[in-house]
């Protein structure tokens, strides 16, 4: 690891000023420190500790909107009884992340900002497309964990469990950019990775996620994933769903898939199709067909198609159970 300066910020403004264009923020450090140790990202001039920033470790509960600070830990989301009651899918998503030890220090902001888990990107000796090379090695090699949908020639998917659930809840990330707060949907937060193979998300140097705002608009939600191992493993495919339900009829439904695209994958036509319908097996299956239409399975990841289809049906069924 190369040398860098270190400072602890006491305010959002000072954090932004300290980081400048060539600094990085650190909180839990689960992803960042590994990236620096393996020389996968350019060494920053300064590492800015943001754990003392006021308000960013709080969960603010409201009748219409909740705000979850970027420094709230994944374990705090998992253990909060009010989150479990109001946003059960968010509790389920948090509980699936890594191990208890990691959840104790991992933060909401860090989970959203984490870099690609593609093993070609993570290998220090491989200069893949995402590291400025000329080739996405996964395209014609071992692509079992990669995307079914992408807008560019990099097929590394977003793996943030929280992002997938936040997308289904219509949550908004509040990002401090050039001293101004910028509101970004989950699609906005990752859209640059859809278009640009070098990008992991839409954050620019110096951008700081301060909180995530969640509307209290859908009172039922759920999160499911399938992994190689039962615990402490990344999702092969994940599915988040949220809606209001009255007599088995869905209202304002949202379905999002993770680990199959550089962005949390949603299809508005499928959401509109489900809205106002009484859910049955045929309706859930039709929605899954719409959500997966246009997928482009590769040599080794075609198994994700039936997994995603099953997860969509199960998540929708769980909403009305």
N, C-alpha and C positions, 0 to 999 in steps of 0.2 A: 504494500500500500504506500502510495506517495504521501509526502508531508503536506499538511494543510493547517490553516489557522482554525481556532475553535472559539466560539462565543455563545453566550446565553442571552437570548433576546427577552426583553421585559414587556414589549408591546408589539402589536402587529406592525406598526409603522417602523419600529426599530428592526424587526426581523426582516422586513422587506429591504430596508436600507443596508443592513449588514450583508444580506445575501447578494444584492446587486445582480449582475448578469452572469457571474461565474461562481456563485455560491450554491449550497444545497442546504435544505432543511433536514433535521433529524429529530425524531421523537422516539418511537420504539426501536427503529433501526433494523428490523428483521430483514428487510430486502436491501436497503441501501448499503449496509456494511458489507454484505456478501458481494454486492456489485463492485464495491471499491476494492475489496480484498482480491477479487479475481480480475481486476483491471477491465471490467466490462463497460464502464462509463469513464469519461475523462475525470481526472482528479479535480475536485473543486478547489478554488482558492481559499475558501472558508466553509466550515461546517457550522451551521447555526442551529443551536439547540432551542427548540420552540416549546419545550414542556412547561415553561413558566408563563406562557401567554395567558392572560386573563380571559375567562369565559369559555375557552375552547375545550375545557374538560367537563362541561355541564350538559345536562339533558334538560331542555326547557319544554315543559308540557303546556299545550294550549288546547282550547276547544276546537279550533279550526286547523291549526298547524303546530307541529312539533319541530324543534330545532335540536339537532344532535351535534355537539361540537366535534371538530376534527380530531381532538385529542382524547375523546372518549374511547376507552379500550373495547375491544371485541368482547372480552369477558363481562364488562359492565352491561353491554347490550344483551348478552346471553342471560345474565342474572337479574335484570331489572323486571320486577313483576308487572309494572305498568306497560312496558313494551310488550311483554308476553300477552297481556290482555288486549292491548290496542292494535299492535302489529305482530301477530303471532308468527307470520312468515319471516319477519326480521329476526326474531328470536331463533327460529329454526336455522336460518342462514348463518347466524353468528356461531351457533353450536356446532356447525359442520366444519368450521375453519381450523385447520392444523391441530395442534395439541393444546391442552389446558395451559401449559407453560407459555406457549406463544400467544394465546388469546389474552393472557394476563398483561402483556406489554404491547401487543399489536394495536394500532389505532385505526379509527375509521378513515382518517385521511390517508394513512399509509396503505391500507387495504385498497383504496380506490386508485392510488398513484403507483402501485407496484408495476414493475417492468415485466416483460414477456417471460414466460416460463419455458419457452421453446428450448430444447436441449442443444440445438445448433447455436442459438444466441448465447446460451449460458456457457458453452464450451469456450474457454479462453483462447484456444488456438484456432478457432473457426471464425473467419471473417465473412459472416453471412450478410444477406441483403440489409437486415435491420441494423447491422453494425457498419454499414457503408460499403459493403462488398457488392458484387455483381450478380449474386445468385441466391435464391431461397433454396437451400439444400433440402428442405422438407418436401418440396414439390415432387421430386422424383426419387425420394428416399423414404426413410421411416417417418410417416406422417400420421401415425395412429392417434395422436393427441391434438391434431390440428383442425383448422376451420372447415366448415361446410359452405360458408359464405364469406366472401371478401371482395373489397373493391380495388385491390391492387395485387401485386405478385408476391407479397408476404402473406403467409397463411397462419401466422401465429394468432391465437384467439385471446380475448380478454378472459381472465380467470378469477376476477374478483367476485366472490359470492355476494358481498354486500351490494355491488353495483347491479347485479342481476335482480336482486330483490328491490332495491331502490327504484329501478326502472319500472317494475310492475306497480310500485306505489306512487308513480309520478313524482318522485322526489327531485329536488333541485340542489345542486352543489353550489355553495357560495364561495367564490374564488376572489381573493385579493389580487388584483392585477393593476400595476401602475397606480397604486394608491386608491383605486376605485374598486368597489365590489361588483363582480360580474356574476350573473346568474346563469347556470349551465344545467340543462337536463342531462340525464345519463348519456343520451345519444350525443349531445354536444360535447360532453366531457371526453368521449372516446372517438369522436368523428374523424379527427386528424389521422388516427391509426387506420381507419377505413380507407383513406385516400393516399396516405404517405407511408411507405414501408419502413421509414426510419423512425416513425413516431410510435410511442406506446400509448399515448393519450393526447389530449388537446392542450395540456398544460405547457406554458412557455417558461423559459428561465426566469426565476424570481416569483412565479405564481405561487400563491399559498391558499390551499383549501382551508377555510375557517370553520365551516359548518355544513350540515345537510339539513334542508327543510323538507318535512314530509306533511302533505295535507292529510287531514283526518277525513278522507272522502270515501274510503273503502274499508269496511269493518271486518271483512274476512280476507285472510291472506295465508299463503302457504309457500314453502320452499322445499324442493326435493332435489337430490342429486344422486348420481350413480358414480362410484369410484372403484378403482381396482381393489383397494383395501377399505374395510369398513370405517376405520378412523385414521386421522392424520394423513390424508391424501387429497390431492387435487381432484376436482370433479372431471369425469370424462364428458358428462353432459349435466347441466343443471337446469331447473325450471322453476320460475317464480310466477305465482298467479295471485291476483287480488280482485275483489269485487264486493259490491253489496249484494245480498241475496234475500229475496222475499218469496217464500213458497216455492223454492227451487228455481226461481227465475233470477238470472244474472242482471245486474245493473252496473254500468260503467266498468266492465271487466277489462283487465289487462293481463297479458301473458308475455313473459320474457324468458329467453333461453340464454344460458351462459356456456362458455367453452366451445362454441361452434362458430364464432365470428369475432372480428376485432372490436365489435361493439355489442352490448347486450341486444340480442336479436328480438325485435318485435315486428309484427305485421299489423298495421292499423286496420286493414280489411278484415282480418280475423277477429280483432277486438270488436269491430262494428257488427260483424256477423253474429257474435255471441251476445251482444247487448240486447236485453229484453227477451231472450230466449229461455225457456225451461230446459235445463240441461238433461240430456240423456246420452246414451253411448254413441248414437249416430251423430248427434250434434258435436260432441267432444272429438270424435274421430274426424269429422269434416273440418273442424277448426284446426286440428293438428295437421291435416293435409295442406291447408292454406298456409300455415306458419312455415312449413317445410318446403313449400313449392319453390322451385328455382335453386335448391341446394345442389352443390357440385361435389359429391363424395370423391375422394381420391383412392388410391390403391389400398391403403391400410385403414382408413377411417370410415368406411361405409357402414360399419356397425353402429355408428352414432345415429343413423337415421331411425332404426326401430327403437333405440333407447329414447331418443327425443320424442318420438311419437307416443310411446308408452308413458313417459313422464308428463307430457301435456295432458293426456287423458286422465291420469291419476290425480294430478294437481287440480284440474277442474272438478273432478268428482269429489275431491276432499273439500273444496269450497262449499259445496251444497250438502255435504253429509251432516 
